[in-house]
Amino acid sequence: MKTLYTTFAFFYCFFSLYAQENNSKDSISRIATIKHQVEGTDIQFTPETPALQQIAGAPKAFYTYYWEFGDGTYSKEKNPKHRYKAPGDYAIKLWATNNYDTGKPPTTRPKKIKVSQVDASTHDEASMTEDFTLQRNREPMPEEEIAVVMSYRNYLNYNTNGKLYLFYNEQKYKANNFEVSDIRTHHDEKQIETNDFAYTYSIDDFENTLLASTENSILQLKAKPQDTTIKTNLPLTLEESKAYYKDWNLFEFDNMAPNEERNLFFTMKTPPEMLKDTSAIISIRGVYIPDANYDNHKVKDMEMEIVTSHDPNKMSSNGTLMNYRLVRFKTLKYKIKFQNNGEGPARTIRLETDIPEMLDKSTIAVKDMYPKCKICPKEEVQYSCLDTTFTDTQAIFTFKNIYLPGSEQKNVKEYDSTKGFVKYTIKFAKDFHKKKTKSRTAIIFDKNDPIITNYSTTRFVPGLSVGVKAGYNSFSDLKDSESYFFGATLSPYKSYRWYWQVELLNSFHHYKDETTVQEAIVDGPQGFEFLQRTTTNTSYKNIDWEIPILMRYNINNFIGIGAGLQGMLSINEKASQSQLVENYEGSSPDAPIFETYETNSDTSESFTNFKTGLLFDVTAGFSRIGPSVGARYVLNFKEDFNYLQLYAIWKF
């Protein structure tokens, strides 16, 4: 009994400790809470966030913040102060993002507050520098959510009713990158549940313009010259957006006064199956139609970089996975992002960026940057500018004479003002090989130690090359053999060094068997014996399928070798046999012939005589793409079917 109690106590303690450990693990959640304090007509908001878990070797970890106040306004300050225009109940939302931190961003429950003291004289202050913008609170990470703000302003001089589109989930990615989990409107915007596109009829040259349609067929588009800020061909914009993105949301708004600013808020969740490439650039698109009676509209694309941790210093590219056949005239886009996390401003920022060998440094073109400044001239200047220099393997972008505040600097409330970037394009070199490449950037603020970004990778989907092949097979061990063939080959496009190749060849083969002669003494009538000689000739007409599978190696651009296995199957074999019978008067072949007769027969079979063997191959010409000639020896495992193949091939 004592043993039984001891055993029970042991298991009880074990499972209790195990349960406590699991509960402890499960109960550890990172939660940020919202605190507020009423100060007359102002309300001061303060976040309480969990301790940060510093990434080893990274700059000091810190939080960035995004607030929604429940009345259609927002803030990115840490401790914002807000004044409401009308009394009522409001739901406050907070997203805190942990930078240089190993854990997940903390979650925050919305907090409801009741506002009774307001200032009737409060007026909205103009905050938009553009008429239409898209913003996000952080970069997307798998199985996290981001907040997106669509801001729009009525730049017309009358009250308007218009439309808004949000396009997301690019067609080029198999899996969806976003799910819209919540939409928050504050000005009675109405979501239209339809897959149809709205359009107007105020377009010139109507017959050559594509109008939005629910049909699946793609009609001819005629693009018109459009202003860089206000576009006029709305059907074209919508159809192009529909072709580029899988999903969209449509909203209608009413009675918007001149210069009025409004915000539309989205929560977008990233599913587990989203793209995992952390050097890829993904995007969403907004379309703003200020007056639904006209086609004038504005388009805003917001590019985002997928991350595994929230690191403001990052390098990304639109060329993470490319089809090699289509890259010849493609221009890659790169973006280098950085943030000054110091306690003071940065005056000089140096970005030392790796340039892979396959890219041509001379084609680099800077498309955008922040801080905004001019491109440096050759001579030294005192004003702010961006200088670009090169080494053998790097491009060096240097911001000179700038002022970029630090996130730890006193009186800096807007963390976005501490961030910068360089966006540039670059083309492929004239001759390059489809090898995976990667590059990263060392970011140096003034004379501080460099901060190293992630790797931005470029990988290739080789694509397929189809070849046309024809030639002659020489069977030295067969009598009167003639064999011609034609067929197709399949291999990686513009193959380099080692690669595989599969072929399907259709051959027409005619040959003869060796003549056979048989002699026998035959008993005739009345005991008479005579010699009977039978001569047999057989010829074959075959239609064969040759199926070689081989590994090849390009020694250089003009000579290649290969080896592999081959199967041959006669899909149709026609045998023609003739027999000549000669009867002699005696038992000697020197005796006179007293009787002769001949018989002929034809037989046909399908899918017979499967033969296998080894092959060895050499080509000369354009071994990667284009025409070449070759010779191949096939050593069959069956006797008398070894042959030499001479051929010409053209790979496309």
C-alpha positions as CSV (number, residue, x, y, z in Angstrom):
1,M,0.0,0.0,0.0
2,K,2.8,2.4,0.9
3,T,4.4,1.7,-2.5
4,L,1.0,2.4,-4.2
5,Y,0.7,5.8,-2.4
6,T,4.3,6.7,-3.3
7,T,3.7,5.9,-7.0
8,F,0.5,7.9,-7.0
9,A,2.2,10.9,-5.4
10,F,5.0,10.7,-7.9
11,F,2.7,10.8,-10.9
12,Y,0.6,13.5,-9.3
13,C,3.6,15.7,-8.7
14,F,4.9,15.0,-12.2
15,F,1.7,15.9,-14.0
16,S,1.1,18.9,-11.8
17,L,4.6,20.3,-12.6
18,Y,4.1,19.5,-16.3
19,A,0.7,21.2,-16.4
20,Q,2.1,24.2,-14.5
21,E,5.0,24.4,-17.0
22,N,2.6,24.3,-19.9
23,N,0.3,26.8,-18.4
24,S,3.2,29.0,-17.7
25,K,4.3,28.8,-21.3
26,D,0.8,29.3,-22.6
27,S,0.1,32.1,-20.3
28,I,3.1,34.1,-21.4
29,S,1.6,36.5,-23.9
30,R,2.9,39.9,-24.9
31,I,0.1,42.5,-24.2
32,A,0.3,46.2,-24.5
33,T,-2.4,48.2,-22.6
34,I,-3.8,51.6,-23.2
35,K,-3.9,54.2,-20.4
36,H,-5.5,57.6,-20.8
37,Q,-5.9,60.7,-18.7
38,V,-8.4,63.5,-19.2
39,E,-6.9,67.0,-19.2
40,G,-9.8,69.4,-19.8
41,T,-10.9,68.9,-23.4
42,D,-7.7,67.0,-24.2
43,I,-7.1,63.3,-23.6
44,Q,-3.5,62.1,-23.1
45,F,-2.9,58.5,-24.2
46,T,0.0,56.4,-22.9
47,P,1.0,52.9,-23.9
48,E,2.2,50.3,-21.4
49,T,4.3,47.7,-23.3
50,P,6.1,44.5,-22.3
51,A,9.9,44.4,-22.0
52,L,11.8,44.1,-25.3
53,Q,13.9,41.0,-26.1
54,Q,17.0,42.5,-27.8
55,I,18.3,40.8,-31.0
56,A,22.0,40.1,-30.4
57,G,24.3,42.4,-32.4
58,A,21.5,44.7,-33.5
59,P,20.9,48.3,-32.6
60,K,19.0,49.0,-29.4
61,A,15.5,47.6,-29.5
62,F,12.6,50.1,-29.4
63,Y,8.8,50.3,-30.0
64,T,7.0,52.3,-32.7
65,Y,3.3,53.1,-32.2
66,Y,0.2,53.5,-34.3
67,W,-3.1,54.8,-32.7
68,E,-6.6,55.1,-33.9
69,F,-8.9,57.4,-31.9
70,G,-12.2,56.1,-33.1
71,D,-13.3,59.3,-34.8
72,G,-11.5,58.9,-38.1
73,T,-8.1,60.2,-36.9
74,Y,-4.9,58.5,-36.1
75,S,-1.4,59.2,-34.7
76,K,2.1,57.6,-34.8
77,E,3.3,59.4,-31.7
78,K,4.2,57.4,-28.5
79,N,2.1,59.6,-26.2
80,P,-0.4,61.4,-28.3
81,K,-2.8,64.0,-27.0
82,H,-6.1,64.2,-28.8
83,R,-9.1,66.5,-28.7
84,Y,-12.5,65.3,-29.8
85,K,-15.1,67.4,-31.6
86,A,-18.2,65.7,-30.4
87,P,-19.2,63.9,-27.2
88,G,-19.8,60.2,-27.3
89,D,-18.3,56.7,-26.8
90,Y,-15.1,56.0,-28.8
91,A,-13.0,52.8,-29.3
92,I,-9.3,53.4,-29.1
93,K,-7.0,51.0,-30.9
94,L,-3.2,50.6,-30.5
95,W,-0.6,48.7,-32.5
96,A,2.8,48.6,-30.9
97,T,5.7,47.3,-33.1
98,N,8.8,45.9,-31.6
99,N,11.9,46.8,-33.6
100,Y,15.2,44.8,-33.2
101,D,13.3,42.4,-30.9
102,T,13.1,38.6,-31.1
103,G,9.5,38.3,-29.9
104,K,6.2,38.9,-31.6
105,P,4.6,42.3,-31.5
106,P,2.3,42.7,-28.5
107,T,-1.4,42.5,-28.9
108,T,-3.7,45.3,-27.6
109,R,-7.4,45.1,-26.8
110,P,-9.4,48.1,-28.0
111,K,-10.3,50.4,-25.1
112,K,-13.7,52.2,-25.0
113,I,-13.8,55.7,-23.5
114,K,-16.6,58.1,-22.9
115,V,-16.0,61.7,-23.9
116,S,-18.1,64.4,-22.4
117,Q,-15.9,67.5,-22.5
118,V,-15.3,68.8,-26.0
119,D,-14.3,72.1,-27.6
120,A,-17.0,73.2,-30.0
121,S,-14.5,75.5,-31.7
122,T,-12.1,72.7,-32.6
123,H,-11.5,72.5,-36.3
124,D,-9.7,69.8,-38.3
125,E,-6.2,70.9,-39.2
126,A,-5.0,70.2,-42.7
127,S,-2.5,67.4,-42.5
128,M,-2.2,65.9,-46.0
129,T,0.5,67.0,-48.3
130,E,-1.0,64.9,-51.1
131,D,-4.6,64.4,-52.2
132,F,-4.5,60.6,-51.9
133,T,-2.2,58.4,-49.8
134,L,-1.7,54.9,-48.5
135,Q,0.1,54.2,-45.3
136,R,0.8,51.2,-43.1
137,N,1.9,50.8,-39.5
138,R,4.7,48.2,-40.2
139,E,6.0,45.8,-42.7
140,P,4.0,42.5,-43.2
141,M,5.1,39.4,-41.5
142,P,3.5,35.9,-41.9
143,E,0.6,35.3,-39.5
144,E,0.5,38.9,-38.3
145,E,-1.7,41.8,-39.1
146,I,-1.0,45.3,-40.3
147,A,-3.1,48.4,-40.2
148,V,-3.5,50.3,-43.5
149,V,-4.8,53.9,-43.8
150,M,-6.3,55.2,-47.0
151,S,-6.4,59.0,-46.8
152,Y,-8.2,61.1,-49.4
153,R,-8.9,64.8,-49.8
154,N,-11.4,66.6,-52.0
155,Y,-9.2,68.8,-54.2
156,L,-12.2,70.1,-56.2
157,N,-14.0,73.3,-55.5
158,Y,-17.5,71.8,-54.9
159,N,-19.1,69.0,-52.8
160,T,-18.6,65.6,-54.4
161,N,-19.7,62.0,-54.4
162,G,-17.0,59.5,-55.4
163,K,-15.5,56.1,-55.2
164,L,-12.4,54.3,-53.7
165,Y,-10.8,51.0,-54.7
166,L,-8.3,48.9,-52.8
167,F,-6.6,46.2,-54.8
168,Y,-4.5,43.5,-53.1
169,N,-3.0,40.0,-53.6
170,E,-0.9,40.1,-56.7
171,Q,-1.7,37.6,-59.5
172,K,1.9,36.6,-59.9
173,Y,2.0,34.9,-56.4
174,K,0.2,31.6,-56.1
175,A,-0.8,32.1,-52.5
176,N,-2.6,35.2,-51.1
177,N,-0.5,37.6,-49.1
178,F,-3.4,39.4,-47.4
179,E,-6.9,38.9,-46.0
180,V,-8.9,42.0,-45.1
181,S,-10.2,41.2,-41.6
182,D,-11.6,44.6,-40.6
183,I,-12.7,47.8,-42.3
184,R,-13.4,50.9,-40.2
185,T,-15.3,53.8,-41.8
186,H,-16.1,57.1,-40.1
187,H,-17.8,59.1,-42.9
188,D,-20.6,56.7,-44.0
189,E,-18.5,55.2,-46.8
190,K,-20.5,52.3,-48.3
191,Q,-18.8,49.1,-49.4
192,I,-20.2,47.8,-52.7
193,E,-20.4,44.0,-52.8
194,T,-19.9,43.4,-56.5
195,N,-17.3,42.0,-58.9
196,D,-18.2,44.5,-61.6
197,F,-16.2,47.6,-62.2
198,A,-17.9,51.0,-62.2
199,Y,-17.3,53.3,-65.1
200,T,-18.7,56.5,-66.7
201,Y,-19.3,57.4,-70.3
202,S,-17.4,60.7,-70.5
203,I,-14.4,59.3,-72.4
204,D,-13.2,60.6,-75.7
205,D,-12.5,58.3,-78.5
206,F,-15.1,55.9,-77.0
207,E,-14.8,53.1,-79.6
208,N,-11.1,52.6,-78.8
209,T,-11.4,52.6,-75.1
210,L,-12.0,49.5,-73.0
211,L,-15.0,49.8,-70.7
212,A,-15.1,47.8,-67.6
213,S,-16.8,44.4,-68.2
214,T,-17.7,41.3,-66.4
215,E,-16.6,39.2,-69.4
216,N,-13.4,37.2,-69.1
217,S,-12.1,38.2,-72.5
218,I,-9.4,40.9,-72.6
219,L,-10.3,43.6,-75.1
220,Q,-7.9,45.9,-76.9
221,L,-6.8,48.8,-74.8
222,K,-5.8,52.2,-76.1
223,A,-3.8,54.1,-73.5
224,K,-3.9,57.9,-73.6
225,P,-1.2,60.2,-72.4
226,Q,-2.0,61.0,-68.8
227,D,-0.8,63.4,-66.2
228,T,1.5,62.0,-63.5
229,T,-0.9,62.9,-60.7
230,I,-4.4,63.0,-62.3
231,K,-5.3,60.2,-64.7
232,T,-8.2,60.3,-67.1
233,N,-8.6,56.8,-68.5
234,L,-10.4,55.1,-65.6
235,P,-11.5,51.9,-67.5
236,L,-7.8,51.3,-68.4
237,T,-6.6,51.8,-64.9
238,L,-9.3,49.4,-63.5
239,E,-8.7,46.7,-66.0
240,E,-4.9,46.9,-65.6
241,S,-5.4,46.7,-61.8
242,K,-7.8,43.7,-62.2
243,A,-5.2,41.9,-64.3
244,Y,-2.4,42.5,-61.7
245,Y,-4.4,41.9,-58.5
246,K,-6.7,39.0,-57.6
247,D,-8.9,40.9,-55.0
248,W,-10.4,44.3,-54.5
249,N,-12.8,46.3,-52.4
250,L,-15.0,49.1,-53.7
251,F,-16.4,52.0,-51.6
252,E,-18.7,54.9,-52.3
253,F,-18.6,58.2,-50.4
254,D,-21.0,61.1,-50.4
255,N,-21.1,64.8,-49.8
256,M,-17.4,65.5,-49.4
257,A,-16.7,69.3,-49.0
258,P,-13.9,71.1,-50.7
259,N,-10.5,70.5,-49.0
260,E,-12.1,68.0,-46.6
261,E,-9.8,65.2,-45.5
262,R,-11.0,61.7,-44.7
263,N,-9.4,58.4,-43.6
264,L,-10.5,54.8,-44.3
265,F,-8.9,52.2,-42.1
266,F,-8.2,48.5,-42.8
267,T,-6.8,45.6,-40.8
268,M,-5.1,43.2,-43.2
269,K,-4.0,39.8,-41.9
270,T,-1.2,37.8,-43.5
271,P,-2.1,34.1,-43.8
272,P,0.4,31.3,-43.0
273,E,0.7,30.5,-46.7
274,M,1.8,34.0,-47.7
275,L,5.1,34.5,-49.6
276,K,8.0,33.8,-47.3
277,D,10.7,35.4,-49.3
278,T,12.0,38.2,-47.0
279,S,13.8,40.0,-49.9
280,A,10.6,40.3,-52.0
281,I,8.6,43.4,-52.6
282,I,4.8,43.1,-52.6
283,S,2.2,45.8,-53.1
284,I,-1.3,47.0,-52.7
285,R,-3.0,49.7,-54.9
286,G,-5.5,52.4,-54.2
287,V,-7.6,54.2,-56.8
288,Y,-9.4,57.5,-55.8
289,I,-12.2,58.9,-58.0
290,P,-13.2,62.2,-56.4
291,D,-16.3,62.7,-58.5
292,A,-18.1,59.6,-59.8
293,N,-19.5,61.6,-62.8
294,Y,-16.0,61.9,-64.3
295,D,-13.1,59.7,-65.1
296,N,-10.4,61.9,-63.4
297,H,-8.8,59.7,-60.8
298,K,-5.6,59.2,-58.8
299,V,-3.6,56.0,-58.3
300,K,-1.3,55.1,-55.4
301,D,0.8,52.0,-55.1
302,M,2.2,51.1,-51.7
303,E,5.2,48.7,-51.8
304,M,6.0,46.6,-48.8
305,E,8.8,44.2,-47.8
306,I,8.1,40.9,-46.2
307,V,10.0,40.5,-42.9
308,T,10.7,37.9,-40.2
309,S,11.5,40.5,-37.6
310,H,10.8,44.2,-37.6
311,D,14.1,45.7,-38.6
312,P,14.0,49.2,-40.1
313,N,17.3,48.6,-41.9
314,K,16.4,46.3,-44.9
315,M,17.2,45.6,-48.5
316,S,14.6,44.3,-50.9
317,S,14.0,43.7,-54.6
318,N,11.3,42.9,-57.1
319,G,13.5,40.3,-58.7
320,T,13.5,37.5,-56.1
321,L,12.2,34.8,-58.5
322,M,12.6,35.4,-62.2
323,N,12.0,33.4,-65.4
324,Y,15.3,33.3,-67.1
325,R,13.9,33.4,-70.6
326,L,12.3,36.8,-69.9
327,V,15.1,38.6,-68.0
328,R,17.1,39.8,-70.9
329,F,15.2,43.1,-71.1
330,K,14.1,43.3,-67.5
331,T,15.1,46.0,-65.2
332,L,15.5,45.2,-61.5
333,K,14.2,47.5,-58.8
334,Y,16.0,47.6,-55.4
335,K,15.1,49.5,-52.2
336,I,17.4,50.1,-49.3
337,K,15.7,51.3,-46.1
338,F,17.4,52.6,-43.0
339,Q,16.6,54.3,-39.7
340,N,18.7,56.5,-37.5
341,N,18.4,55.1,-34.0
342,G,20.8,57.4,-32.4
343,E,20.4,60.2,-29.9
344,G,21.4,62.9,-32.4
345,P,20.9,63.6,-36.1
346,A,23.0,62.0,-38.8
347,R,24.8,64.3,-41.2
348,T,26.3,61.7,-43.5
349,I,24.9,58.3,-44.4
350,R,26.9,55.8,-46.5
351,L,25.2,52.8,-48.1
352,E,27.7,50.2,-49.3
353,T,25.7,47.9,-51.5
354,D,26.8,44.6,-53.1
355,I,26.3,44.4,-56.9
356,P,26.2,40.8,-58.2
357,E,28.4,40.1,-61.3
358,M,25.3,39.4,-63.5
359,L,24.2,43.1,-63.1
360,D,25.7,46.1,-64.9
361,K,26.7,48.8,-62.4
362,S,26.8,51.4,-65.2
363,T,23.0,51.1,-65.6
364,I,22.2,52.1,-62.0
365,A,19.6,54.9,-61.9
366,V,18.4,56.4,-58.6
367,K,14.6,56.7,-58.8
368,D,13.8,58.1,-55.4
369,M,15.3,58.8,-52.0
370,Y,14.7,60.2,-48.6
371,P,15.9,62.6,-47.3
372,K,15.0,64.3,-50.6
373,C,18.0,65.9,-52.2
374,K,19.8,66.5,-55.5
375,I,22.2,64.1,-57.1
376,C,25.8,65.3,-56.4
377,P,27.7,66.9,-59.2
378,K,31.3,66.0,-59.9
379,E,32.7,68.9,-57.9
380,E,32.4,69.3,-54.2
381,V,29.3,71.3,-53.1
382,Q,28.0,72.5,-49.7
383,Y,24.3,71.7,-50.3
384,S,22.6,68.4,-49.5
385,C,23.1,65.8,-52.2
386,L,23.3,62.0,-52.9
387,D,26.6,60.8,-54.4
388,T,27.0,57.4,-56.2
389,T,30.4,55.8,-56.5
390,F,31.6,52.3,-57.4
391,T,34.1,49.7,-56.5
392,D,34.6,46.4,-58.3
393,T,31.8,44.7,-56.4
394,Q,29.8,47.5,-54.8
395,A,27.8,50.6,-55.5
396,I,28.2,53.2,-52.7
397,F,25.4,55.7,-52.1
398,T,26.4,58.6,-49.8
399,F,24.0,61.2,-48.4
400,K,26.0,64.3,-47.8
401,N,25.2,67.4,-45.8
402,I,21.8,66.1,-44.6
403,Y,19.9,66.2,-41.4
404,L,18.2,62.9,-40.4
405,P,17.0,63.0,-36.7
406,G,17.6,60.1,-34.4
407,S,14.7,58.1,-32.9
408,E,16.3,58.6,-29.4
409,Q,16.7,62.4,-30.0
410,K,14.9,64.7,-27.7
411,N,11.7,66.3,-29.0
412,V,11.4,63.8,-31.9
413,K,7.9,62.5,-31.8
414,E,7.4,61.3,-35.4
415,Y,9.4,58.1,-35.8
416,D,8.9,58.1,-39.6
417,S,11.0,61.3,-39.8
418,T,14.0,59.2,-38.6
419,K,13.7,56.8,-41.5
420,G,15.2,57.0,-45.0
421,F,15.6,55.0,-48.2
422,V,17.2,54.8,-51.6
423,K,15.3,53.3,-54.5
424,Y,17.2,52.5,-57.7
425,T,17.0,50.4,-60.8
426,I,19.7,48.3,-62.5
427,K,19.8,46.1,-65.6
428,F,21.4,42.8,-66.3
429,A,24.8,42.6,-68.0
430,K,25.0,41.6,-71.6
431,D,26.3,38.1,-70.9
432,F,25.5,36.4,-67.6
433,H,24.7,33.0,-66.2
434,K,21.5,32.0,-64.4
435,K,23.0,31.5,-60.9
436,K,21.4,32.4,-57.6
437,T,22.9,35.6,-56.3
438,K,22.5,37.6,-53.1
439,S,23.5,41.0,-52.0
440,R,23.3,43.1,-48.9
441,T,24.1,46.6,-47.7
442,A,26.3,48.0,-45.0
443,I,24.7,51.2,-43.6
444,I,27.1,53.7,-41.9
445,F,25.7,56.7,-40.0
446,D,28.4,59.3,-39.8
447,K,31.4,57.5,-38.3
448,N,29.6,54.8,-36.4
449,D,30.0,51.1,-36.9
450,P,28.2,49.7,-40.0
451,I,24.8,48.1,-39.7
452,I,24.4,45.1,-42.0
453,T,21.1,44.4,-43.7
454,N,19.5,41.2,-44.7
455,Y,20.4,39.4,-48.0
456,S,18.4,40.3,-51.0
457,T,18.4,37.2,-53.2
458,T,17.7,36.7,-56.9
459,R,16.8,33.2,-58.0
460,F,15.8,32.0,-61.4
461,V,13.1,29.7,-62.7
462,P,15.1,28.3,-65.7
463,G,12.2,27.8,-68.0
464,L,12.2,25.2,-70.7
465,S,13.9,25.0,-74.0
466,V,12.3,23.0,-76.8
467,G,14.6,21.7,-79.5
468,V,13.9,20.3,-83.0
469,K,16.2,17.3,-83.9
470,A,16.6,15.3,-87.1
471,G,19.3,12.9,-88.4
472,Y,20.4,9.4,-89.5
473,N,21.0,6.2,-87.5
474,S,23.7,3.9,-88.8
475,F,23.4,0.2,-87.8
476,S,26.7,-1.4,-88.8
477,D,25.6,-4.9,-87.8
478,L,22.4,-4.9,-89.8
479,K,22.1,-5.7,-93.5
480,D,20.9,-2.9,-95.9
481,S,19.9,-0.7,-93.0
482,E,18.4,2.7,-93.5
483,S,17.1,4.7,-90.6
484,Y,16.0,8.4,-90.5
485,F,14.4,10.2,-87.6
486,F,13.0,13.5,-86.4
487,G,11.8,14.6,-83.0
488,A,11.9,17.0,-80.2
489,T,14.0,17.7,-77.1
490,L,13.2,19.3,-73.8
491,S,15.9,20.8,-71.5
492,P,16.4,23.9,-69.3
493,Y,16.4,27.2,-71.2
494,K,19.9,28.5,-72.1
495,S,21.5,25.7,-70.1
496,Y,24.8,26.3,-68.4
497,R,27.3,23.5,-67.5
498,W,25.4,20.5,-66.1
499,Y,21.8,20.0,-67.2
500,W,19.3,17.3,-68.0
501,Q,17.7,16.6,-71.4
502,V,14.8,14.4,-72.5
503,E,14.0,13.5,-76.1
504,L,11.3,11.9,-78.1
505,L,12.4,10.7,-81.5
506,N,10.3,9.1,-84.2
507,S,12.5,7.0,-86.5
508,F,11.7,5.1,-89.7
509,H,13.9,2.0,-90.0
510,H,14.2,-0.4,-92.9
511,Y,16.6,-3.4,-92.8
512,K,17.0,-7.0,-93.8
513,D,17.7,-10.2,-91.9
514,E,20.6,-12.5,-93.0
515,T,19.5,-14.9,-95.7
516,T,19.0,-18.4,-94.3
517,V,19.4,-21.6,-96.3
518,Q,18.1,-25.0,-95.1
519,E,18.7,-28.3,-96.9
520,A,17.0,-31.6,-96.1
521,I,16.6,-35.1,-97.7
522,V,12.9,-35.7,-98.3
523,D,11.3,-39.1,-98.9
524,G,9.3,-39.0,-102.1
525,P,6.8,-41.4,-103.5
526,Q,7.8,-45.1,-104.1
527,G,10.9,-44.7,-101.9
528,F,12.4,-42.0,-104.0
529,E,14.6,-39.5,-102.0
530,F,15.4,-36.0,-103.1
531,L,17.2,-32.9,-101.7
532,Q,15.0,-30.0,-100.7
533,R,16.6,-26.5,-100.3
534,T,14.7,-23.7,-98.6
535,T,16.0,-20.1,-98.9
536,T,14.4,-17.6,-96.6
537,N,14.7,-13.8,-96.9
538,T,13.1,-11.4,-94.3
539,S,13.0,-7.6,-94.3
540,Y,11.6,-5.2,-91.7
541,K,10.0,-1.8,-91.9
542,N,9.8,-0.3,-88.4
543,I,8.4,2.9,-86.9
544,D,10.3,3.2,-83.6
545,W,10.1,5.6,-80.7
546,E,13.5,6.5,-79.2
547,I,13.3,8.0,-75.7
548,P,16.7,9.1,-74.5
549,I,17.2,10.6,-71.0
550,L,20.7,12.0,-70.5
551,M,22.8,14.4,-68.4
552,R,24.8,16.9,-70.5
553,Y,27.7,19.2,-69.8
554,N,28.6,22.2,-71.8
555,I,32.4,22.5,-71.9
556,N,31.9,26.0,-73.3
557,N,29.4,27.8,-75.4
558,F,30.2,25.6,-78.5
559,I,31.0,22.1,-77.3
560,G,28.9,19.8,-75.2
561,I,29.1,16.2,-74.1
562,G,26.5,13.9,-72.6
563,A,25.7,10.4,-71.4
564,G,22.5,8.6,-70.3
565,L,20.0,5.8,-70.9
566,Q,17.8,5.1,-73.9
567,G,14.7,3.1,-74.5
568,M,13.5,2.1,-77.9
569,L,10.0,0.8,-78.7
570,S,8.7,-0.4,-82.0
571,I,5.3,1.1,-82.2
572,N,4.8,-0.7,-85.6
573,E,6.9,-3.5,-87.0
574,K,6.1,-5.0,-90.4
575,A,8.0,-8.2,-91.4
576,S,7.9,-9.3,-95.0
577,Q,9.2,-12.9,-95.6
578,S,9.8,-14.8,-98.8
579,Q,10.7,-18.5,-99.1
580,L,12.1,-20.2,-102.2
581,V,11.8,-24.0,-102.2
582,E,14.0,-25.9,-104.7
583,N,13.7,-29.7,-105.1
584,Y,16.6,-31.6,-106.7
585,E,16.3,-35.0,-108.5
586,G,18.8,-36.6,-106.3
587,S,20.4,-36.1,-102.9
588,S,23.2,-33.9,-104.3
589,P,22.9,-30.1,-104.9
590,D,24.6,-30.8,-108.3
591,A,21.6,-32.8,-109.4
592,P,19.0,-31.1,-111.7
593,I,16.1,-29.2,-110.2
594,F,12.8,-30.8,-110.9
595,E,10.5,-28.4,-109.0
596,T,10.6,-24.8,-107.5
597,Y,8.0,-22.7,-105.8
598,E,8.0,-19.5,-103.8
599,T,5.8,-18.3,-100.9
600,N,5.4,-14.7,-99.4
601,S,3.9,-13.6,-96.1
602,D,3.6,-10.4,-94.2
603,T,3.1,-9.9,-90.5
604,S,2.6,-6.8,-88.5
605,E,2.9,-6.1,-84.8
606,S,2.5,-3.0,-82.6
607,F,4.4,-1.9,-79.5
608,T,6.9,-4.7,-79.4
609,N,10.7,-5.2,-79.1
610,F,11.4,-2.8,-76.3
611,K,15.2,-2.4,-76.2
612,T,17.3,-0.4,-73.7
613,G,20.9,0.7,-73.8
614,L,23.5,3.3,-72.9
615,L,24.3,6.4,-75.0
616,F,27.3,8.7,-75.3
617,D,27.0,12.0,-77.0
618,V,29.0,15.0,-78.3
619,T,27.8,18.2,-79.9
620,A,29.5,21.1,-81.7
621,G,27.8,24.4,-82.5
622,F,25.7,26.7,-80.3
623,S,25.5,24.4,-77.3
624,R,23.1,26.5,-75.2
625,I,20.6,28.1,-77.7
626,G,20.6,27.8,-81.5
627,P,21.8,25.3,-84.0
628,S,24.4,22.6,-83.5
629,V,25.4,19.2,-84.9
630,G,26.1,16.1,-83.0
631,A,27.1,12.4,-82.9
632,R,25.8,9.8,-80.5
633,Y,26.7,6.1,-80.0
634,V,24.1,3.9,-78.6
635,L,25.2,0.7,-77.0
636,N,22.2,-1.5,-76.7
637,F,21.9,-4.3,-74.2
638,K,20.6,-6.5,-77.0
639,E,23.0,-7.7,-79.7
640,D,23.1,-6.3,-83.2
641,F,21.4,-3.1,-82.3
642,N,24.3,-0.9,-81.5
643,Y,24.3,2.2,-83.7
644,L,25.8,5.5,-84.5
645,Q,23.5,8.5,-84.7
646,L,24.4,11.6,-86.6
647,Y,22.1,14.6,-86.2
648,A,21.4,18.3,-86.3
649,I,19.5,20.1,-83.6
650,W,18.1,23.6,-83.0
651,K,17.2,24.6,-79.5
652,F,14.8,27.5,-78.9
